[in-house]
Amino acid sequence: MALPTSITHRYVHALEAELQAWLSQRTPVGHHYQMLAYHMGWCSESLEPVSGPRGKRFRPLLCLLACDGVGGRWEDALPMAAAIEFLHNFSLIHDDIEDHDESRHHRPSLWKLWGEPLAINAGDAMLALSGLAALSSSGDGEISRRFQETALALTEGQYLDMSFERRMDVSSAEYFEMIGLKSGAIIAFSCEAGGRLGGGSETQVEALTEFGRHFGLAFQICDDVRGIWAGLEQTGKAPAKDILNRKKSLPVLLALERARGMDLDRLHGFYDLRRDEDPAVISDVIESTGVREEMAAELRSHLHRAYEALAPARLVQPYEAELRALAGSLVDVASA
């Protein structure tokens, strides 16, 4: 799932420089900021400078693309793009602790190397950095307020996600509310922020936000598929990690609705914590209900609605085509 090279060549070097500048300007406090640099892929486990594995940075890239697409200067959106990436990484650091994920991008998670207390503190620092970067943005106070609302929405979505693990009555509607807060909110905001910082009209900003919302839903559904059926080489995490964590993702909810007899009893026994099972067995049971076909249909639906939403924006080319290409590169319908 490589991002389009035209996008990475245009923006990634400047984005990485902006992100690193926010850390380099801080006065060193022990290894505090080096831990953040490790998580971002700039340090090794021994805290030596390195170009290590890192995320795709696609959320800030959406912001820069949207800014370009409405006729703005993408350089003006760099501080907000950095804020968005820091906010996302704050959530990842805390997610890894809450889910006991021992790896991230094929490397040990922050908490696995330095323990949960220091990792929580590092996540808090990442959140504070995101707020500082957002405040330095060239936009008005409203865009900074919207950024803080997005940060709050992430915590709401995470609360729902974790609370679902203890419930057996989670509905599909609740699931979509959760991913709309946890994944959809930051992706939608990335597009909205770029449009506003580029001086786009309300019609353009609304269209970009709607594009981001549906793309965000499609991306999370795709991530749910990977969380059950993808291997280590694709995710950097243990196979079926979402099953081990008893996540009530969409494939699980649909399987609970469809399964019958011994399969339903096996799923209920596992997800209401009455008994343990081999994750591979649970994965097979889920797949036997035929939910993967429905997942692919959901992906196609939201990706199509995302593309349709862009039409009223009448973005400058090639940026509309590149937004579509970026979304398509990250939402793999064929694998669902």
Summary of the structure (lengths in Angstrom):
residues: 336
radius of gyration: 19.9
end to end distance: 13.7
largest distance: 61.5
contacts: 1177
relative contact order: 0.12
helix: 73%
strand: 2%
